[in-house]
Amino acid sequence: MSNKIIYTADRIFTGDTWLPDHAIIVKDKIIESILPLVSLPKGGEKKNFRDCIIVPSFIDAQIYGADEKLFSAYPTTDALTRLVNYCRKGGAAYCLPTVATNSKEVFYKCIDAVREYCKNGGEGVLGLHLEGPWINPAKRGAHIESFIHAPTIEEVKEILNYGKDVIRMITLAPEVCSTEVLDCIFSNNIIISAGHSNATYAEAMKGFANDISAVTHLYNAMSPLHHREPGLVGATFNNEKAMVSIIPDGHHVDFAAIKVAKHILQDRLFAITDAVTETKEGPYPHYLAGDKYEAGGILSGSALTMQKALYNLVNHVGIELDEALRMCSLYPARLLGLDQQTGRIRTGYKADMVVLNDKLEITSMLA
């Protein structure tokens, strides 16, 4: 049992089921086995967490910065390190740094920073999420209108070539992008998410038919559900495949609206923080207004961690703990194609785990 660590707690949530009286045996950051306590072999370092549960670590697929270092304003490896540390404090072992609609130069600097961070052994960053600039100005939210435009195929090829193996997801408005543009993005194995869109129901459904596989922050910055024009929200509800993110802070979306979405979308709905940080640099100044961020009086980002998102889903939306946990771990892992590596506690998976007490507070990160 040398070089192995045995983790125990009151209960273990595997991502599928709850296991009392079990232990997780980890070697070299990989889960080697999950055994009943009565079957444990002798030896090995033991770590017991009383009055706690061990669950899969979280994944935040949309976060902009932390510790007063908004990534787009400070496109550096230091800013990414701060962002990852913020995520880990909130129970997220992985994150997808996000850059809102901006200049090409800023996008390129962010791509460079992510590439350097990962090349030098930085952990926790899954790539880059570009939110814009190919969105609809009518649903820009806090995005800067002067940067927003419909893409040419030449522009798309240029940025995808520069961001090869770094850009993981792009949020765009399907109604402003041609099929040729969508096909080009897909051919680079990049997730396309519909968002900041004023699409009609028909336009949104066409986008889904063209393999758009995600929707960015449901309800926010998109054509709403109306009984005569169902819009992107209605198309999202009626589509059966796309994964859908939502911001459970009580400001971006009323908790009752999250409950409605959960009833309809089931295992396609997952949580993001959409978190920003206070900054005066760059074109996106954010200031803390209570427990949210604003820019020019407009709601511009959340102050969530993934732990707080989980807490809100359970205590304010009324979602059962096991399902809320999946919304913070397994479902984003599924979107990002990582659900055979993480998002579950299972033999052969990475030992990405977090310890929570009975108040759903984080007591330890185990990976």
Solvent accessible surface area in square Angstrom, and as a share of the most:
residue,aa,sasa,rsa
1,M,61,0.27
2,S,87,0.56
3,N,122,0.62
4,K,37,0.16
5,I,44,0.22
6,I,1,0.00
7,Y,11,0.04
8,T,21,0.12
9,A,11,0.09
10,D,74,0.38
11,R,95,0.35
12,I,0,0.00
13,F,1,0.00
14,T,13,0.08
15,G,1,0.01
16,D,74,0.38
17,T,69,0.40
18,W,56,0.20
19,L,41,0.20
20,P,74,0.46
21,D,94,0.49
22,H,38,0.17
23,A,0,0.00
24,I,0,0.00
25,I,4,0.02
26,V,9,0.05
27,K,76,0.32
28,D,112,0.58
29,K,137,0.58
30,I,73,0.37
31,I,1,0.01
32,E,69,0.31
33,S,26,0.17
34,I,38,0.19
35,L,50,0.25
36,P,51,0.32
37,L,73,0.36
38,V,143,0.82
39,S,62,0.40
40,L,42,0.21
41,P,59,0.37
42,K,189,0.80
43,G,40,0.39
44,G,31,0.30
45,E,95,0.42
46,K,121,0.51
47,K,79,0.34
48,N,87,0.45
49,F,39,0.16
50,R,192,0.70
51,D,109,0.56
52,C,14,0.08
53,I,17,0.09
54,I,0,0.00
55,V,0,0.00
56,P,0,0.00
57,S,2,0.01
58,F,0,0.00
59,I,2,0.01
60,D,1,0.01
61,A,3,0.02
62,Q,3,0.02
63,I,1,0.00
64,Y,18,0.07
65,G,1,0.01
66,A,2,0.02
67,D,86,0.44
68,E,115,0.51
69,K,49,0.21
70,L,6,0.03
71,F,0,0.00
72,S,14,0.09
73,A,26,0.20
74,Y,61,0.23
75,P,31,0.20
76,T,63,0.37
77,T,44,0.25
78,D,69,0.36
79,A,0,0.00
80,L,0,0.00
81,T,60,0.35
82,R,78,0.28
83,L,0,0.00
84,V,13,0.07
85,N,73,0.37
86,Y,60,0.23
87,C,8,0.05
88,R,79,0.29
89,K,164,0.69
90,G,2,0.02
91,G,0,0.00
92,A,0,0.00
93,A,7,0.06
94,Y,33,0.12
95,C,1,0.00
96,L,0,0.00
97,P,0,0.00
98,T,1,0.01
99,V,1,0.00
100,A,14,0.11
101,T,0,0.00
102,N,6,0.03
103,S,27,0.18
104,K,93,0.39
105,E,105,0.47
106,V,28,0.16
107,F,3,0.01
108,Y,34,0.13
109,K,117,0.50
110,C,0,0.00
111,I,0,0.00
112,D,62,0.32
113,A,5,0.04
114,V,2,0.01
115,R,91,0.33
116,E,90,0.40
117,Y,19,0.07
118,C,58,0.35
119,K,170,0.72
120,N,109,0.56
121,G,57,0.54
122,G,26,0.25
123,E,123,0.55
124,G,10,0.10
125,V,15,0.09
126,L,28,0.14
127,G,6,0.06
128,L,0,0.00
129,H,1,0.01
130,L,1,0.01
131,E,1,0.01
132,G,1,0.01
133,P,5,0.03
134,W,3,0.01
135,I,1,0.01
136,N,23,0.12
137,P,52,0.33
138,A,68,0.53
139,K,53,0.22
140,R,90,0.33
141,G,41,0.39
142,A,27,0.21
143,H,16,0.07
144,I,47,0.24
145,E,91,0.41
146,S,101,0.65
147,F,56,0.23
148,I,19,0.10
149,H,77,0.34
150,A,64,0.50
151,P,16,0.10
152,T,76,0.44
153,I,29,0.15
154,E,121,0.54
155,E,48,0.21
156,V,0,0.00
157,K,115,0.49
158,E,82,0.37
159,I,8,0.04
160,L,4,0.02
161,N,116,0.59
162,Y,79,0.30
163,G,1,0.01
164,K,123,0.52
165,D,137,0.71
166,V,10,0.06
167,I,9,0.05
168,R,63,0.23
169,M,7,0.03
170,I,0,0.00
171,T,0,0.00
172,L,0,0.00
173,A,0,0.00
174,P,12,0.07
175,E,48,0.22
176,V,37,0.21
177,C,14,0.08
178,S,59,0.38
179,T,64,0.37
180,E,104,0.47
181,V,3,0.02
182,L,4,0.02
183,D,79,0.41
184,C,19,0.11
185,I,0,0.00
186,F,54,0.22
187,S,84,0.54
188,N,57,0.29
189,N,141,0.72
190,I,13,0.07
191,I,27,0.13
192,I,0,0.00
193,S,1,0.01
194,A,1,0.01
195,G,0,0.00
196,H,8,0.03
197,S,0,0.00
198,N,63,0.32
199,A,1,0.00
200,T,59,0.34
201,Y,61,0.23
202,A,72,0.56
203,E,71,0.32
204,A,2,0.01
205,M,61,0.27
206,K,129,0.55
207,G,3,0.03
208,F,18,0.07
209,A,82,0.63
210,N,42,0.21
211,D,102,0.53
212,I,6,0.03
213,S,48,0.31
214,A,2,0.01
215,V,1,0.01
216,T,3,0.02
217,H,9,0.04
218,L,0,0.00
219,Y,62,0.23
220,N,31,0.16
221,A,26,0.20
222,M,5,0.02
223,S,9,0.06
224,P,81,0.51
225,L,101,0.50
226,H,84,0.38
227,H,147,0.66
228,R,193,0.70
229,E,75,0.34
230,P,42,0.26
231,G,1,0.01
232,L,0,0.00
233,V,2,0.01
234,G,3,0.03
235,A,0,0.00
236,T,0,0.00
237,F,24,0.10
238,N,94,0.48
239,N,20,0.10
240,E,150,0.67
241,K,174,0.74
242,A,1,0.01
243,M,19,0.08
244,V,0,0.00
245,S,4,0.03
246,I,0,0.00
247,I,0,0.00
248,P,0,0.00
249,D,15,0.08
250,G,31,0.30
251,H,77,0.34
252,H,23,0.10
253,V,7,0.04
254,D,94,0.49
255,F,47,0.20
256,A,64,0.50
257,A,29,0.23
258,I,0,0.00
259,K,101,0.43
260,V,78,0.45
261,A,0,0.00
262,K,20,0.09
263,H,127,0.57
264,I,79,0.40
265,L,4,0.02
266,Q,99,0.44
267,D,65,0.33
268,R,26,0.09
269,L,0,0.00
270,F,4,0.02
271,A,0,0.00
272,I,1,0.00
273,T,1,0.01
274,D,8,0.04
275,A,0,0.00
276,V,9,0.05
277,T,7,0.04
278,E,71,0.32
279,T,10,0.06
280,K,185,0.78
281,E,91,0.41
282,G,47,0.45
283,P,61,0.38
284,Y,12,0.05
285,P,65,0.41
286,H,12,0.05
287,Y,94,0.36
288,L,88,0.44
289,A,25,0.19
290,G,68,0.65
291,D,91,0.47
292,K,46,0.19
293,Y,25,0.09
294,E,33,0.15
295,A,18,0.14
296,G,76,0.73
297,G,55,0.53
298,I,89,0.45
299,L,57,0.28
300,S,16,0.11
301,G,0,0.00
302,S,0,0.00
303,A,41,0.32
304,L,5,0.03
305,T,33,0.19
306,M,4,0.02
307,Q,35,0.15
308,K,88,0.37
309,A,0,0.00
310,L,0,0.00
311,Y,74,0.28
312,N,6,0.03
313,L,0,0.00
314,V,37,0.21
315,N,79,0.40
316,H,98,0.44
317,V,6,0.04
318,G,55,0.53
319,I,17,0.09
320,E,130,0.58
321,L,37,0.18
322,D,40,0.21
323,E,32,0.15
324,A,0,0.00
325,L,1,0.00
326,R,43,0.16
327,M,0,0.00
328,C,0,0.00
329,S,1,0.01
330,L,3,0.02
331,Y,9,0.03
332,P,0,0.00
333,A,0,0.00
334,R,85,0.31
335,L,19,0.09
336,L,8,0.04
337,G,54,0.52
338,L,22,0.11
339,D,27,0.14
340,Q,129,0.57
341,Q,75,0.34
342,T,5,0.03
343,G,2,0.02
344,R,34,0.12
345,I,3,0.01
346,R,99,0.36
347,T,81,0.47
348,G,52,0.50
349,Y,13,0.05
350,K,80,0.34
351,A,3,0.02
352,D,12,0.06
353,M,0,0.00
354,V,0,0.00
355,V,0,0.00
356,L,0,0.00
357,N,33,0.17
358,D,127,0.66
359,K,134,0.57
360,L,17,0.08
361,E,80,0.36
362,I,44,0.22
363,T,70,0.40
364,S,31,0.20
365,M,40,0.18
366,L,27,0.13
367,A,37,0.29
